């Protein structure tokens, strides 16, 4: 369940899967997703008027998740999709804000967030690869990287041909 006023979740995808989604239009999951849940709001001590900050934290968690995948190439850009929270289910033993969505449809992607191509992800990805999102999130090097490298916003049309 998401907090009131929040209707989207953030789904990290390896670049190859994002390309496949754009080409095929639909992928079945489940897929990891991060949203503004009551647990995330409590964990981050976000009040009702801090929905934007809580949303940014959920997006950042998705960005960290994308660093942990074993199959992602070292320099490959992070890709995070903002999608409607339809079917979002909180992971009971997951980190705050963590859940899953059952499927993805390209036509429902609201925005795509990704690194600038000039950002070198190799070292931070090597550090985070294979770790849990919580372990990577708590690593000082990963935290500094995420703080210094916000994901840029793109329309789905801009990201369709990456």
C-alpha positions in Angstrom: 0.0 0.0 0.0 1.2 3.5 -0.9 0.7 6.6 1.2 -2.1 8.9 0.1 -1.1 11.1 -2.8 1.4 8.7 -4.2 0.2 6.8 -7.3 3.5 5.8 -9.0 6.3 3.4 -8.3 9.8 3.1 -9.6 11.0 0.0 -11.4 14.7 -0.5 -12.1 15.5 -2.5 -15.2 18.7 -3.5 -16.9 19.1 -1.6 -20.1 18.6 -4.7 -22.2 15.2 -5.4 -20.5 14.2 -1.7 -20.9 15.0 -2.0 -24.6 13.0 -5.3 -24.8 10.0 -3.6 -23.1 10.1 -0.7 -25.5 10.3 -3.0 -28.5 7.7 -5.6 -27.4 5.4 -3.3 -25.5 4.8 -5.6 -22.5 6.8 -7.8 -20.2 5.5 -10.1 -17.4 7.2 -10.2 -14.1 7.1 -9.8 -11.2 9.5 -6.9 -11.2 11.0 -5.2 -8.2 9.5 -1.7 -7.5 10.0 1.0 -5.0 7.3 3.3 -3.8 6.3 5.7 -1.0 4.8 3.2 1.5 4.0 4.0 5.1 7.1 2.1 6.1 9.3 4.3 3.8 7.7 7.4 5.2 8.3 6.3 8.7 11.9 5.1 8.0 12.8 8.4 6.4 10.8 10.4 8.9 8.8 12.0 6.1 5.8 14.0 7.2 2.6 14.4 5.1 4.0 17.5 3.4 7.2 15.8 2.3 5.8 13.5 -0.4 8.3 14.9 -2.9 11.3 14.0 -0.7 9.8 10.6 0.0 9.2 10.0 -3.7 12.9 11.0 -4.5 14.0 8.5 -1.9 11.9 5.7 -3.5 13.4 6.6 -6.9 16.9 6.6 -5.4 16.4 3.2 -3.9 15.4 1.9 -7.4 18.6 3.5 -8.7 20.7 1.7 -6.1 18.9 -1.6 -6.9 20.0 -1.2 -10.5 23.6 -1.1 -9.4 23.4 -4.5 -7.7 22.5 -6.6 -10.7 25.1 -9.2 -11.7 24.0 -9.1 -15.3 24.5 -5.3 -15.9 27.7 -4.3 -17.6 30.0 -2.1 -15.5 29.5 1.1 -17.5 25.9 0.5 -18.4 23.6 3.3 -17.5 21.0 2.9 -14.8 17.4 2.8 -16.0 14.4 3.4 -13.7 10.9 3.6 -15.0 8.1 5.5 -13.3 4.9 3.5 -13.7 1.4 3.5 -12.2 1.3 1.6 -8.9 -1.3 -0.8 -10.3 -0.7 -4.2 -8.7 2.1 -3.0 -6.5 2.6 -5.4 -3.6 4.8 -4.6 -0.7 7.6 -7.1 0.0 6.9 -8.1 3.6 10.5 -8.7 4.6 11.9 -6.1 2.2 13.5 -2.7 2.9 11.0 0.2 3.4 9.3 1.0 0.1 10.2 -2.2 -1.6 7.7 -4.3 -3.5 6.8 -5.8 -6.8 4.6 -5.1 -9.8 3.3 -8.0 -11.9 3.9 -6.6 -15.3 5.2 -3.7 -17.3 3.6 -2.0 -20.3 5.6 0.6 -22.3 2.4 2.6 -23.0 1.9 3.1 -19.3 5.5 4.3 -18.5 5.1 7.8 -17.2 8.8 8.7 -17.2 12.3 7.2 -17.6 15.1 8.1 -15.3 18.7 7.4 -16.2 22.3 8.5 -15.8 23.9 11.0 -18.1 26.2 9.1 -20.5 29.2 10.9 -19.1 28.8 9.3 -15.7 31.2 6.4 -15.2 29.4 3.7 -13.2 32.1 1.0 -13.4 33.6 1.4 -9.9 30.4 1.9 -8.0 28.7 -1.0 -9.9 31.6 -3.3 -9.2 31.3 -2.4 -5.5 27.5 -2.9 -5.4 27.1 -5.9 -7.7 25.7 -8.9 -6.0 24.9 -7.1 -2.8 21.4 -6.6 -1.4 19.8 -3.2 -2.0 20.1 -2.5 1.8 23.8 -3.4 1.8 24.5 -1.2 -1.2 22.4 1.6 0.3 24.4 1.5 3.5 27.8 1.6 1.7 29.4 5.1 2.0 30.8 5.0 -1.5 27.5 4.0 -3.0 25.7 6.6 -0.9 28.1 9.4 -2.0 27.8 8.3 -5.7 24.0 8.4 -5.5 24.0 11.8 -3.8 26.3 13.3 -6.5 24.6 11.6 -9.5 20.9 12.2 -9.6 19.1 10.3 -12.3 18.0 12.5 -15.2 14.3 12.6 -16.4 13.4 11.5 -19.9 10.1 11.0 -21.6 9.4 7.4 -22.8 9.7 8.6 -26.4 13.2 10.0 -25.7 14.3 6.7 -24.1 12.6 4.4 -26.6 15.7 4.0 -28.8 18.5 3.7 -26.3 
